[in-house]
Amino acid sequence: SFYRGTGAALLQYVPSSGIWWASYEAFKYLLCANNGATYTCAGALGGLVTGILTNPFDIARTRIQTRTGDYGQTNPFKLLKVIVKKEKWHGLTKGVAPRVALLTLEGTLFADCYEILLYLSKEKSNTNTDV
């Protein structure tokens, strides 16, 4: 039981990073500016998109790990199908607001830290070439 939900966790966490980076870069491009506010907004919007798209897998992972409900599924795809059948599409949106709030905040902080480190690393490499 220690590994229960590992497949569902991988389905949630592995694509979420790719989704965040792709949406972050896309929003940075769409906002057409290179400043702190742009990075913050793009990071927040990236978190929003990531939270919405990966929420069904978060629901599957949580239900598999906690054995919530009487569906008896350990396969995340089969579980999601059963949830839609019994709870309709609304079943896949449970907990989306707190998840989106968390990932929006995370995306904001991560984007700002990333851009600051990127800026500092470019500054450091520019000063080393002047010697």
N, CA, C and O atoms as a Tinker XYZ file with bonds, in Angstrom:
   524  protein
     1  N      0.818000   -1.208000    0.000000    73     2
     2  CA     0.000000    0.000000    0.000000    64     1     3
     3  C      0.855000    1.262000    0.000000    63     2     4     5
     4  O      0.337000    2.359000   -0.207000    81     3
     5  N      2.159000    1.117000    0.231000    73     3     6
     6  CA     3.045000    2.283000    0.248000    64     5     7
     7  C      3.078000    2.981000   -1.116000    63     6     8     9
     8  O      3.192000    4.205000   -1.180000    81     7
     9  N      2.981000    2.225000   -2.189000    73     7    10
    10  CA     3.065000    2.784000   -3.538000    64     9    11
    11  C      1.705000    3.046000   -4.165000    63    10    12    13
    12  O      1.624000    3.369000   -5.350000    81    11
    13  N      0.640000    2.913000   -3.391000    73    11    14
    14  CA    -0.710000    3.117000   -3.926000    64    13    15
    15  C     -0.828000    4.540000   -4.488000    63    14    16    17
    16  O     -0.524000    5.510000   -3.794000    81    15
    17  N     -1.260000    4.658000   -5.714000    73    15    18
    18  CA    -1.457000    5.955000   -6.333000    64    17    19
    19  C     -0.238000    6.513000   -7.031000    63    18    20    21
    20  O     -0.264000    7.655000   -7.490000    81    19
    21  N      0.829000    5.741000   -7.123000    73    19    22
    22  CA     2.048000    6.230000   -7.767000    64    21    23
    23  C      1.810000    6.561000   -9.230000    63    22    24    25
    24  O      2.279000    7.590000   -9.716000    81    23
    25  N      1.088000    5.702000   -9.939000    73    23    26
    26  CA     0.799000    5.960000  -11.353000    64    25    27
    27  C     -0.007000    7.228000  -11.538000    63    26    28    29
    28  O      0.272000    8.023000  -12.436000    81    27
    29  N     -1.007000    7.420000  -10.689000    73    27    30
    30  CA    -1.822000    8.635000  -10.771000    64    29    31
    31  C     -1.001000    9.870000  -10.419000    63    30    32    33
    32  O     -1.187000   10.934000  -11.009000    81    31
    33  N     -0.090000    9.727000   -9.452000    73    31    34
    34  CA     0.779000   10.853000   -9.087000    64    33    35
    35  C      1.686000   11.233000  -10.252000    63    34    36    37
    36  O      1.888000   12.416000  -10.529000    81    35
    37  N      2.229000   10.232000  -10.928000    73    35    38
    38  CA     3.072000   10.514000  -12.089000    64    37    39
    39  C      2.278000   11.188000  -13.203000    63    38    40    41
    40  O      2.778000   12.094000  -13.870000    81    39
    41  N      1.030000   10.737000  -13.402000    73    39    42
    42  CA     0.178000   11.367000  -14.417000    64    41    43
    43  C     -0.144000   12.816000  -14.073000    63    42    44    45
    44  O     -0.432000   13.620000  -14.959000    81    43
    45  N     -0.095000   13.140000  -12.814000    73    43    46
    46  CA    -0.369000   14.508000  -12.397000    64    45    47
    47  C      0.898000   15.365000  -12.444000    63    46    48    49
    48  O      0.902000   16.435000  -13.053000    81    47
    49  N      1.962000   14.903000  -11.809000    73    47    50
    50  CA     3.136000   15.747000  -11.617000    64    49    51
    51  C      4.030000   15.876000  -12.842000    63    50    52    53
    52  O      4.584000   16.950000  -13.075000    81    51
    53  N      4.187000   14.830000  -13.624000    73    51    54
    54  CA     5.092000   14.900000  -14.778000    64    53    55
    55  C      4.590000   15.898000  -15.825000    63    54    56    57
    56  O      5.363000   16.759000  -16.245000    81    55
    57  N      3.332000   15.820000  -16.264000    73    55    58
    58  CA     2.893000   16.804000  -17.258000    64    57    59
    59  C      2.722000   18.214000  -16.695000    63    58    60    61
    60  O      2.775000   19.188000  -17.445000    81    59
    61  N      2.517000   18.332000  -15.380000    73    59    62
    62  CA     2.251000   19.665000  -14.835000    64    61    63
    63  C      3.435000   20.604000  -15.039000    63    62    64    65
    64  O      3.242000   21.795000  -15.284000    81    63
    65  N      4.635000   20.091000  -14.943000    73    63    66
    66  CA     5.812000   20.929000  -15.174000    64    65    67
    67  C      5.867000   21.406000  -16.626000    63    66    68    69
    68  O      6.108000   22.584000  -16.890000    81    67
    69  N      5.647000   20.496000  -17.553000    73    67    70
    70  CA     5.642000   20.871000  -18.972000    64    69    71
    71  C      4.530000   21.844000  -19.303000    63    70    72    73
    72  O      4.720000   22.781000  -20.079000    81    71
    73  N      3.363000   21.616000  -18.708000    73    71    74
    74  CA     2.236000   22.525000  -18.946000    64    73    75
    75  C      2.560000   23.910000  -18.402000    63    74    76    77
    76  O      2.286000   24.919000  -19.051000    81    75
    77  N      3.154000   23.953000  -17.191000    73    75    78
    78  CA     3.472000   25.259000  -16.609000    64    77    79
    79  C      4.494000   26.007000  -17.461000    63    78    80    81
    80  O      4.298000   27.183000  -17.770000    81    79
    81  N      5.577000   25.342000  -17.841000    73    79    82
    82  CA     6.611000   26.020000  -18.630000    64    81    83
    83  C      6.071000   26.498000  -19.980000    63    82    84    85
    84  O      6.352000   27.618000  -20.405000    81    83
    85  N      5.300000   25.647000  -20.645000    73    83    86
    86  CA     4.755000   26.033000  -21.957000    64    85    87
    87  C      3.799000   27.214000  -21.815000    63    86    88    89
    88  O      3.865000   28.161000  -22.598000    81    87
    89  N      2.918000   27.164000  -20.827000    73    87    90
    90  CA     1.961000   28.260000  -20.675000    64    89    91
    91  C      2.651000   29.521000  -20.161000    63    90    92    93
    92  O      2.274000   30.629000  -20.542000    81    91
    93  N      3.652000   29.367000  -19.304000    73    91    94
    94  CA     4.412000   30.532000  -18.809000    64    93    95
    95  C      5.078000   31.263000  -19.976000    63    94    96    97
    96  O      4.957000   32.482000  -20.099000    81    95
    97  N      5.772000   30.529000  -20.817000    73    95    98
    98  CA     6.440000   31.151000  -21.962000    64    97    99
    99  C      5.430000   31.756000  -22.939000    63    98   100   101
   100  O      5.671000   32.824000  -23.500000    81    99
   101  N      4.299000   31.074000  -23.142000    73    99   102
   102  CA     3.274000   31.596000  -24.048000    64   101   103
   103  C      2.680000   32.893000  -23.506000    63   102   104   105
   104  O      2.486000   33.844000  -24.263000    81   103
   105  N      2.391000   32.944000  -22.214000    73   103   106
   106  CA     1.838000   34.171000  -21.636000    64   105   107
   107  C      2.869000   35.291000  -21.613000    63   106   108   109
   108  O      2.516000   36.457000  -21.785000    81   107
   109  N      4.137000   34.952000  -21.403000    73   107   110
   110  CA     5.190000   35.975000  -21.473000    64   109   111
   111  C      5.223000   36.590000  -22.873000    63   110   112   113
   112  O      5.343000   37.806000  -23.023000    81   111
   113  N      5.116000   35.748000  -23.882000    73   111   114
   114  CA     5.108000   36.205000  -25.269000    64   113   115
   115  C      3.868000   37.057000  -25.555000    63   114   116   117
   116  O      3.968000   38.108000  -26.188000    81   115
   117  N      2.704000   36.602000  -25.090000    73   115   118
   118  CA     1.458000   37.335000  -25.336000    64   117   119
   119  C      1.406000   38.687000  -24.623000    63   118   120   121
   120  O      0.797000   39.634000  -25.121000    81   119
   121  N      2.045000   38.770000  -23.458000    73   119   122
   122  CA     2.036000   40.026000  -22.705000    64   121   123
   123  C      3.042000   41.039000  -23.254000    63   122   124   125
   124  O      2.976000   42.218000  -22.910000    81   123
   125  N      3.963000   40.598000  -24.096000    73   123   126
   126  CA     4.869000   41.470000  -24.864000    64   125   127
   127  C      5.638000   42.483000  -24.020000    63   126   128   129
   128  O      5.747000   43.644000  -24.416000    81   127
   129  N      6.154000   42.092000  -22.910000    73   127   130
   130  CA     6.985000   43.004000  -22.119000    64   129   131
   131  C      8.004000   42.182000  -21.348000    63   130   132   133
   132  O      7.771000   41.016000  -21.029000    81   131
   133  N      9.124000   42.798000  -21.058000    73   131   134
   134  CA    10.163000   42.137000  -20.267000    64   133   135
   135  C     10.376000   42.905000  -18.982000    63   134   136   137
   136  O     11.329000   43.675000  -18.858000    81   135
   137  N      9.493000   42.696000  -18.033000    73   135   138
   138  CA     9.658000   43.314000  -16.725000    64   137   139
   139  C      9.076000   42.405000  -15.661000    63   138   140   141
   140  O      8.474000   41.377000  -15.973000    81   139
   141  N      9.255000   42.783000  -14.408000    73   139   142
   142  CA     8.812000   41.952000  -13.299000    64   141   143
   143  C      7.323000   41.674000  -13.296000    63   142   144   145
   144  O      6.896000   40.568000  -12.966000    81   143
   145  N      6.523000   42.678000  -13.663000    73   143   146
   146  CA     5.071000   42.483000  -13.669000    64   145   147
   147  C      4.665000   41.451000  -14.721000    63   146   148   149
   148  O      3.750000   40.659000  -14.495000    81   147
   149  N      5.336000   41.459000  -15.853000    73   147   150
   150  CA     5.035000   40.482000  -16.904000    64   149   151
   151  C      5.342000   39.074000  -16.419000    63   150   152   153
   152  O      4.543000   38.157000  -16.611000    81   151
   153  N      6.497000   38.903000  -15.790000    73   151   154
   154  CA     6.877000   37.580000  -15.304000    64   153   155
   155  C      5.910000   37.097000  -14.226000    63   154   156   157
   156  O      5.532000   35.926000  -14.201000    81   155
   157  N      5.518000   38.000000  -13.343000    73   155   158
   158  CA     4.588000   37.647000  -12.275000    64   157   159
   159  C      3.240000   37.222000  -12.846000    63   158   160   161
   160  O      2.688000   36.195000  -12.450000    81   159
   161  N      2.713000   38.012000  -13.777000    73   159   162
   162  CA     1.417000   37.679000  -14.395000    64   161   163
   163  C      1.497000   36.387000  -15.196000    63   162   164   165
   164  O      0.599000   35.549000  -15.118000    81   163
   165  N      2.561000   36.226000  -15.960000    73   163   166
   166  CA     2.716000   35.007000  -16.762000    64   165   167
   167  C      2.845000   33.778000  -15.860000    63   166   168   169
   168  O      2.296000   32.721000  -16.171000    81   167
   169  N      3.559000   33.909000  -14.756000    73   167   170
   170  CA     3.694000   32.803000  -13.815000    64   169   171
   171  C      2.363000   32.433000  -13.181000    63   170   172   173
   172  O      2.039000   31.254000  -13.037000    81   171
   173  N      1.588000   33.457000  -12.802000    73   171   174
   174  CA     0.272000   33.223000  -12.206000    64   173   175
   175  C     -0.666000   32.567000  -13.213000    63   174   176   177
   176  O     -1.371000   31.616000  -12.875000    81   175
   177  N     -0.681000   33.061000  -14.434000    73   175   178
   178  CA    -1.549000   32.483000  -15.465000    64   177   179
   179  C     -1.118000   31.060000  -15.813000    63   178   180   181
   180  O     -1.957000   30.202000  -16.088000    81   179
   181  N      0.187000   30.816000  -15.801000    73   179   182
   182  CA     0.685000   29.457000  -16.026000    64   181   183
   183  C      0.207000   28.512000  -14.932000    63   182   184   185
   184  O     -0.149000   27.367000  -15.210000    81   183
   185  N      0.198000   28.987000  -13.689000    73   183   186
   186  CA    -0.316000   28.192000  -12.581000    64   185   187
   187  C     -1.797000   27.923000  -12.714000    63   186   188   189
   188  O     -2.272000   26.831000  -12.400000    81   187
   189  N     -2.529000   28.925000  -13.184000    73   187   190
   190  CA    -3.967000   28.774000  -13.399000    64   189   191
   191  C     -4.247000   27.679000  -14.420000    63   190   192   193
   192  O     -5.064000   26.791000  -14.177000    81   191
   193  N     -3.577000   27.742000  -15.547000    73   191   194
   194  CA    -3.765000   26.744000  -16.611000    64   193   195
   195  C     -3.364000   25.355000  -16.119000    63   194   196   197
   196  O     -4.078000   24.380000  -16.350000    81   195
   197  N     -2.227000   25.270000  -15.442000    73   195   198
   198  CA    -1.749000   23.987000  -14.935000    64   197   199
   199  C     -2.728000   23.385000  -13.935000    63   198   200   201
   200  O     -3.015000   22.189000  -13.981000    81   199
   201  N     -3.235000   24.209000  -13.040000    73   199   202
   202  CA    -4.184000   23.726000  -12.040000    64   201   203
   203  C     -5.455000   23.182000  -12.651000    63   202   204   205
   204  O     -5.955000   22.138000  -12.233000    81   203
   205  N     -5.974000   23.880000  -13.631000    73   203   206
   206  CA    -7.216000   23.444000  -14.272000    64   205   207
   207  C     -7.005000   22.150000  -15.057000    63   206   208   209
   208  O     -7.824000   21.234000  -14.973000    81   207
   209  N     -5.915000   22.069000  -15.817000    73   207   210
   210  CA    -5.692000   20.901000  -16.672000    64   209   211
   211  C     -5.300000   19.639000  -15.903000    63   210   212   213
   212  O     -5.608000   18.531000  -16.343000    81   211
   213  N     -4.631000   19.789000  -14.771000    73   211   214
   214  CA    -4.174000   18.608000  -14.040000    64   213   215
   215  C     -5.075000   18.240000  -12.862000    63   214   216   217
   216  O     -4.814000   17.246000  -12.186000    81   215
   217  N     -6.122000   19.011000  -12.602000    73   215   218
   218  CA    -6.995000   18.726000  -11.468000    64   217   219
   219  C     -7.642000   17.336000  -11.520000    63   218   220   221
   220  O     -7.709000   16.676000  -10.483000    81   219
   221  N     -8.119000   16.861000  -12.676000    73   219   222
   222  CA    -8.702000   15.507000  -12.683000    64   221   223
   223  C     -7.720000   14.432000  -12.211000    63   222   224   225
   224  O     -8.120000   13.494000  -11.522000    81   223
   225  N     -6.445000   14.558000  -12.574000    73   223   226
   226  CA    -5.462000   13.571000  -12.131000    64   225   227
   227  C     -5.167000   13.717000  -10.638000    63   226   228   229
   228  O     -4.842000   12.735000   -9.970000    81   227
   229  N     -5.278000   14.931000  -10.119000    73   227   230
   230  CA    -5.127000   15.132000   -8.682000    64   229   231
   231  C     -6.271000   14.449000   -7.933000    63   230   232   233
   232  O     -6.058000   13.842000   -6.883000    81   231
   233  N     -7.469000   14.549000   -8.470000    73   231   234
   234  CA    -8.627000   13.882000   -7.875000    64   233   235
   235  C     -8.423000   12.371000   -7.885000    63   234   236   237
   236  O     -8.665000   11.704000   -6.878000    81   235
   237  N     -7.979000   11.827000   -9.022000    73   235   238
   238  CA    -7.743000   10.384000   -9.129000    64   237   239
   239  C     -6.664000    9.946000   -8.137000    63   238   240   241
   240  O     -6.835000    8.949000   -7.437000    81   239
   241  N     -5.569000   10.678000   -8.075000    73   239   242
   242  CA    -4.487000   10.323000   -7.157000    64   241   243
   243  C     -4.976000   10.325000   -5.711000    63   242   244   245
   244  O     -4.702000    9.392000   -4.956000    81   243
   245  N     -5.692000   11.367000   -5.334000    73   243   246
   246  CA    -6.177000   11.479000   -3.961000    64   245   247
   247  C     -7.135000   10.344000   -3.612000    63   246   248   249
   248  O     -7.048000    9.759000   -2.532000    81   247
   249  N     -8.041000   10.040000   -4.524000    73   247   250
   250  CA    -9.017000    8.980000   -4.240000    64   249   251
   251  C     -8.371000    7.599000   -4.199000    63   250   252   253
   252  O     -8.777000    6.743000   -3.414000    81   251
   253  N     -7.374000    7.386000   -5.040000    73   251   254
   254  CA    -6.676000    6.096000   -5.010000    64   253   255
   255  C     -5.882000    5.973000   -3.713000    63   254   256   257
   256  O     -5.912000    4.925000   -3.067000    81   255
   257  N     -5.177000    7.028000   -3.327000    73   255   258
   258  CA    -4.351000    6.960000   -2.132000    64   257   259
   259  C     -5.173000    6.866000   -0.849000    63   258   260   261
   260  O     -4.781000    6.182000    0.096000    81   259
   261  N     -6.304000    7.550000   -0.818000    73   259   262
   262  CA    -7.119000    7.549000    0.404000    64   261   263
   263  C     -8.251000    6.537000    0.350000    63   262   264   265
   264  O     -8.955000    6.327000    1.338000    81   263
   265  N     -8.422000    5.912000   -0.810000    73   263   266
   266  CA    -9.515000    4.961000   -1.043000    64   265   267
   267  C    -10.872000    5.602000   -0.735000    63   266   268   269
   268  O    -11.757000    4.978000   -0.150000    81   267
   269  N    -11.005000    6.858000   -1.142000    73   267   270
   270  CA   -12.256000    7.582000   -0.955000    64   269   271
   271  C    -13.256000    7.123000   -2.002000    63   270   272   273
   272  O    -12.902000    6.966000   -3.171000    81   271
   273  N    -14.475000    6.910000   -1.606000    73   271   274
   274  CA   -15.495000    6.428000   -2.530000    64   273   275
   275  C    -15.467000    4.912000   -2.602000    63   274   276   277
   276  O    -14.528000    4.274000   -2.125000    81   275
   277  N    -16.470000    4.359000   -3.183000    73   275   278
   278  CA   -16.558000    2.896000   -3.257000    64   277   279
   279  C    -16.348000    2.403000   -4.685000    63   278   280   281
   280  O    -16.946000    1.410000   -5.098000    81   279
   281  N    -15.513000    3.087000   -5.422000    73   279   282
   282  CA   -15.328000    2.743000   -6.826000    64   281   283
   283  C    -14.356000    1.585000   -7.017000    63   282   284   285
   284  O    -14.429000    0.883000   -8.026000    81   283
   285  N    -13.456000    1.375000   -6.075000    73   283   286
   286  CA   -12.563000    0.227000   -6.118000    64   285   287
   287  C    -11.578000    0.210000   -7.260000    63   286   288   289
   288  O    -11.104000   -0.863000   -7.635000    81   287
   289  N    -11.256000    1.334000   -7.820000    73   287   290
   290  CA   -10.332000    1.404000   -8.950000    64   289   291
   291  C     -8.944000    1.840000   -8.492000    63   290   292   293
   292  O     -8.817000    2.702000   -7.622000    81   291
   293  N     -7.922000    1.256000   -9.067000    73   291   294
   294  CA    -6.556000    1.721000   -8.839000    64   293   295
   295  C     -5.950000    2.257000  -10.130000    63   294   296   297
   296  O     -4.881000    2.867000  -10.110000    81   295
   297  N     -6.620000    2.035000  -11.238000    73   295   298
   298  CA    -6.190000    2.592000  -12.525000    64   297   299
   299  C     -6.791000    3.988000  -12.637000    63   298   300   301
   300  O     -8.013000    4.133000  -12.616000    81   299
   301  N     -5.939000    5.037000  -12.759000    73   299   302
   302  CA    -6.473000    6.404000  -12.768000    64   301   303
   303  C     -7.445000    6.683000  -13.912000    63   302   304   305
   304  O     -8.424000    7.405000  -13.721000    81   303
   305  N     -7.196000    6.129000  -15.090000    73   303   306
   306  CA    -8.088000    6.391000  -16.211000    64   305   307
   307  C     -9.459000    5.745000  -16.011000    63   306   308   309
   308  O    -10.491000    6.351000  -16.299000    81   307
   309  N     -9.454000    4.503000  -15.511000    73   307   310
   310  CA   -10.721000    3.837000  -15.225000    64   309   311
   311  C    -11.465000    4.560000  -14.107000    63   310   312   313
   312  O    -12.688000    4.696000  -14.154000    81   311
   313  N    -10.727000    5.020000  -13.108000    73   311   314
   314  CA   -11.351000    5.751000  -12.009000    64   313   315
   315  C    -11.990000    7.043000  -12.506000    63   314   316   317
   316  O    -13.110000    7.369000  -12.112000    81   315
   317  N    -11.300000    7.775000  -13.359000    73   315   318
   318  CA   -11.861000    9.021000  -13.901000    64   317   319
   319  C    -13.127000    8.737000  -14.708000    63   318   320   321
   320  O    -14.087000    9.506000  -14.661000    81   319
   321  N    -13.120000    7.636000  -15.443000    73   319   322
   322  CA   -14.308000    7.255000  -16.215000    64   321   323
   323  C    -15.486000    6.957000  -15.288000    63   322   324   325
   324  O    -16.618000    7.350000  -15.567000    81   323
   325  N    -15.212000    6.261000  -14.187000    73   323   326
   326  CA   -16.267000    5.941000  -13.223000    64   325   327
   327  C    -16.767000    7.208000  -12.536000    63   326   328   329
   328  O    -17.968000    7.354000  -12.304000    81   327
   329  N    -15.868000    8.114000  -12.211000    73   327   330
   330  CA   -16.268000    9.379000  -11.578000    64   329   331
   331  C    -17.203000   10.154000  -12.494000    63   330   332   333
   332  O    -18.230000   10.665000  -12.047000    81   331
   333  N    -16.850000   10.244000  -13.781000    73   331   334
   334  CA   -17.711000   10.957000  -14.733000    64   333   335
   335  C    -19.064000   10.260000  -14.849000    63   334   336   337
   336  O    -20.098000   10.923000  -14.936000    81   335
   337  N    -19.063000    8.941000  -14.852000    73   335   338
   338  CA   -20.313000    8.195000  -14.977000    64   337   339
   339  C    -21.215000    8.413000  -13.765000    63   338   340   341
   340  O    -22.419000    8.618000  -13.919000    81   339
   341  N    -20.642000    8.371000  -12.561000    73   339   342
   342  CA   -21.455000    8.455000  -11.346000    64   341   343
   343  C    -21.688000    9.877000  -10.848000    63   342   344   345
   344  O    -22.750000   10.182000  -10.305000    81   343
   345  N    -20.695000   10.748000  -11.033000    73   343   346
   346  CA   -20.800000   12.105000  -10.497000    64   345   347
   347  C    -20.929000   13.171000  -11.581000    63   346   348   349
   348  O    -20.994000   14.364000  -11.287000    81   347
   349  N    -20.963000   12.733000  -12.816000    73   347   350
   350  CA   -20.987000   13.637000  -13.980000    64   349   351
   351  C    -19.664000   14.414000  -14.043000    63   350   352   353
   352  O    -18.740000   14.143000  -13.275000    81   351
   353  N    -19.586000   15.363000  -14.950000    73   351   354
   354  CA   -18.342000   16.116000  -15.152000    64   353   355
   355  C    -17.990000   16.965000  -13.937000    63   354   356   357
   356  O    -16.828000   17.320000  -13.739000    81   355
   357  N    -18.988000   17.288000  -13.129000    73   355   358
   358  CA   -18.733000   18.070000  -11.922000    64   357   359
   359  C    -17.769000   17.348000  -10.974000    63   358   360   361
   360  O    -17.039000   17.992000  -10.221000    81   359
   361  N    -17.768000   16.044000  -11.010000    73   359   362
   362  CA   -16.877000   15.264000  -10.157000    64   361   363
   363  C    -15.405000   15.522000  -10.423000    63   362   364   365
   364  O    -14.567000   15.306000   -9.548000    81   363
   365  N    -15.084000   15.981000  -11.623000    73   363   366
   366  CA   -13.685000   16.260000  -11.969000    64   365   367
   367  C    -13.246000   17.674000  -11.593000    63   366   368   369
   368  O    -12.083000   18.037000  -11.769000    81   367
   369  N    -14.178000   18.465000  -11.076000    73   367   370
   370  CA   -13.821000   19.839000  -10.706000    64   369   371
   371  C    -13.732000   20.033000   -9.199000    63   370   372   373
   372  O    -13.495000   21.146000   -8.730000    81   371
   373  N    -13.919000   18.972000   -8.445000    73   371   374
   374  CA   -13.849000   19.096000   -6.988000    64   373   375
   375  C    -12.448000   19.523000   -6.572000    63   374   376   377
   376  O    -11.453000   18.960000   -7.028000    81   375
   377  N    -12.384000   20.518000   -5.707000    73   375   378
   378  CA   -11.108000   21.000000   -5.199000    64   377   379
   379  C    -10.312000   21.844000   -6.166000    63   378   380   381
   380  O     -9.145000   22.138000   -5.907000    81   379
   381  N    -10.914000   22.246000   -7.283000    73   379   382
   382  CA   -10.157000   22.990000   -8.285000    64   381   383
   383  C     -9.782000   24.392000   -7.787000    63   382   384   385
   384  O     -8.703000   24.886000   -8.114000    81   383
   385  N    -10.641000   25.035000   -7.010000    73   383   386
   386  CA   -10.342000   26.399000   -6.551000    64   385   387
   387  C     -9.099000   26.455000   -5.654000    63   386   388   389
   388  O     -8.213000   27.269000   -5.914000    81   387
   389  N     -8.998000   25.616000   -4.604000    73   387   390
   390  CA    -7.775000   25.665000   -3.803000    64   389   391
   391  C     -6.536000   25.230000   -4.586000    63   390   392   393
   392  O     -5.444000   25.757000   -4.374000    81   391
   393  N     -6.714000   24.270000   -5.487000    73   391   394
   394  CA    -5.568000   23.816000   -6.281000    64   393   395
   395  C     -5.072000   24.921000   -7.203000    63   394   396   397
   396  O     -3.867000   25.144000   -7.320000    81   395
   397  N     -6.002000   25.612000   -7.857000    73   395   398
   398  CA    -5.623000   26.713000   -8.735000    64   397   399
   399  C     -4.984000   27.848000   -7.921000    63   398   400   401
   400  O     -4.003000   28.450000   -8.356000    81   399
   401  N     -5.541000   28.132000   -6.753000    73   399   402
   402  CA    -4.967000   29.179000   -5.905000    64   401   403
   403  C     -3.527000   28.839000   -5.523000    63   402   404   405
   404  O     -2.644000   29.694000   -5.586000    81   403
   405  N     -3.298000   27.600000   -5.130000    73   403   406
   406  CA    -1.949000   27.177000   -4.757000    64   405   407
   407  C     -0.992000   27.261000   -5.939000    63   406   408   409
   408  O      0.101000   27.813000   -5.817000    81   407
   409  N     -1.400000   26.718000   -7.078000    73   407   410
   410  CA    -0.506000   26.711000   -8.241000    64   409   411
   411  C     -0.300000   28.107000   -8.825000    63   410   412   413
   412  O      0.744000   28.380000   -9.418000    81   411
   413  N     -1.279000   28.987000   -8.667000    73   411   414
   414  CA    -1.111000   30.366000   -9.115000    64   413   415
   415  C     -0.051000   31.066000   -8.266000    63   414   416   417
   416  O      0.821000   31.759000   -8.790000    81   415
   417  N     -0.137000   30.878000   -6.959000    73   415   418
   418  CA     0.868000   31.456000   -6.067000    64   417   419
   419  C      2.239000   30.846000   -6.320000    63   418   420   421
   420  O      3.237000   31.562000   -6.399000    81   419
   421  N      2.286000   29.530000   -6.446000    73   419   422
   422  CA     3.544000   28.846000   -6.752000    64   421   423
   423  C      4.143000   29.352000   -8.064000    63   422   424   425
   424  O      5.338000   29.637000   -8.140000    81   423
   425  N      3.308000   29.461000   -9.089000    73   423   426
   426  CA     3.781000   29.921000  -10.394000    64   425   427
   427  C      4.318000   31.327000  -10.338000    63   426   428   429
   428  O      5.315000   31.640000  -10.988000    81   427
   429  N      3.671000   32.180000   -9.570000    73   427   430
   430  CA     4.130000   33.559000   -9.405000    64   429   431
   431  C      5.505000   33.592000   -8.768000    63   430   432   433
   432  O      6.420000   34.235000   -9.282000    81   431
   433  N      5.650000   32.903000   -7.655000    73   431   434
   434  CA     6.932000   32.889000   -6.951000    64   433   435
   435  C      8.022000   32.229000   -7.776000    63   434   436   437
   436  O      9.149000   32.721000   -7.830000    81   435
   437  N      7.689000   31.112000   -8.420000    73   435   438
   438  CA     8.683000   30.398000   -9.212000    64   437   439
   439  C      9.151000   31.231000  -10.392000    63   438   440   441
   440  O     10.348000   31.284000  -10.678000    81   439
   441  N      8.221000   31.881000  -11.080000    73   439   442
   442  CA     8.590000   32.703000  -12.243000    64   441   443
   443  C      9.495000   33.851000  -11.831000    63   442   444   445
   444  O     10.494000   34.129000  -12.494000    81   443
   445  N      9.147000   34.520000  -10.734000    73   443   446
   446  CA     9.976000   35.639000  -10.281000    64   445   447
   447  C     11.370000   35.183000   -9.876000    63   446   448   449
   448  O     12.362000   35.820000  -10.233000    81   447
   449  N     11.450000   34.077000   -9.128000    73   447   450
   450  CA    12.760000   33.551000   -8.731000    64   449   451
   451  C     13.570000   33.116000   -9.950000    63   450   452   453
   452  O     14.770000   33.377000  -10.034000    81   451
   453  N     12.910000   32.458000  -10.883000    73   451   454
   454  CA    13.589000   32.008000  -12.100000    64   453   455
   455  C     14.159000   33.196000  -12.881000    63   454   456   457
   456  O     15.319000   33.175000  -13.293000    81   455
   457  N     13.348000   34.215000  -13.078000    73   455   458
   458  CA    13.796000   35.366000  -13.864000    64   457   459
   459  C     14.903000   36.144000  -13.149000    63   458   460   461
   460  O     15.814000   36.656000  -13.799000    81   459
   461  N     14.834000   36.236000  -11.831000    73   459   462
   462  CA    15.900000   36.907000  -11.075000    64   461   463
   463  C     17.205000   36.135000  -11.209000    63   462   464   465
   464  O     18.255000   36.724000  -11.466000    81   463
   465  N     17.141000   34.823000  -11.036000    73   463   466
   466  CA    18.354000   34.008000  -11.184000    64   465   467
   467  C     18.898000   34.057000  -12.612000    63   466   468   469
   468  O     20.112000   34.085000  -12.814000    81   467
   469  N     18.014000   34.067000  -13.584000    73   467   470
   470  CA    18.439000   34.176000  -14.978000    64   469   471
   471  C     19.148000   35.504000  -15.213000    63   470   472   473
   472  O     20.196000   35.544000  -15.858000    81   471
   473  N     18.587000   36.581000  -14.695000    73   471   474
   474  CA    19.189000   37.902000  -14.829000    64   473   475
   475  C     20.555000   37.954000  -14.142000    63   474   476   477
   476  O     21.522000   38.458000  -14.713000    81   475
   477  N     20.630000   37.434000  -12.923000    73   475   478
   478  CA    21.897000   37.449000  -12.190000    64   477   479
   479  C     22.956000   36.599000  -12.871000    63   478   480   481
   480  O     24.130000   36.968000  -12.871000    81   479
   481  N     22.571000   35.479000  -13.448000    73   479   482
   482  CA    23.554000   34.635000  -14.126000    64   481   483
   483  C     24.061000   35.302000  -15.401000    63   482   484   485
   484  O     25.227000   35.136000  -15.759000    81   483
   485  N     23.217000   36.043000  -16.082000    73   483   486
   486  CA    23.662000   36.776000  -17.273000    64   485   487
   487  C     24.577000   37.921000  -16.885000    63   486   488   489
   488  O     25.570000   38.177000  -17.566000    81   487
   489  N     24.261000   38.612000  -15.805000    73   487   490
   490  CA    25.109000   39.703000  -15.326000    64   489   491
   491  C     26.490000   39.183000  -14.959000    63   490   492   493
   492  O     27.500000   39.793000  -15.311000    81   491
   493  N     26.538000   38.058000  -14.253000    73   491   494
   494  CA    27.802000   37.483000  -13.820000    64   493   495
   495  C     28.631000   37.051000  -15.024000    63   494   496   497
   496  O     29.842000   37.270000  -15.044000    81   495
   497  N     27.999000   36.439000  -16.035000    73   495   498
   498  CA    28.768000   36.005000  -17.201000    64   497   499
   499  C     29.234000   37.188000  -18.036000    63   498   500   501
   500  O     30.279000   37.094000  -18.680000    81   499
   501  N     28.506000   38.294000  -18.053000    73   499   502
   502  CA    28.937000   39.487000  -18.776000    64   501   503
   503  C     30.125000   40.141000  -18.104000    63   502   504   505
   504  O     31.006000   40.641000  -18.802000    81   503
   505  N     30.193000   40.162000  -16.788000    73   503   506
   506  CA    31.317000   40.772000  -16.097000    64   505   507
   507  C     32.567000   39.928000  -16.208000    63   506   508   509
   508  O     33.673000   40.469000  -16.167000    81   507
   509  N     32.429000   38.610000  -16.347000    73   507   510
   510  CA    33.603000   37.739000  -16.488000    64   509   511
   511  C     34.250000   37.861000  -17.858000    63   510   512   513
   512  O     35.447000   37.603000  -17.975000    81   511
   513  N     33.532000   38.235000  -18.884000    73   511   514
   514  CA    34.087000   38.337000  -20.236000    64   513   515
   515  C     34.799000   39.663000  -20.457000    63   514   516   517
   516  O     35.530000   39.815000  -21.436000    81   515
   517  N     34.597000   40.622000  -19.562000    73   515   518
   518  CA    35.233000   41.934000  -19.735000    64   517   519
   519  C     36.685000   41.940000  -19.275000    63   518   520   521
   520  O     37.386000   42.917000  -19.536000    81   519
   521  N     37.162000   40.916000  -18.614000    73   519   522
   522  CA    38.510000   40.886000  -18.055000    64   521   523
   523  C     39.529000   40.740000  -19.091000    63   522   524
   524  O     40.721000   40.697000  -18.784000    81   523
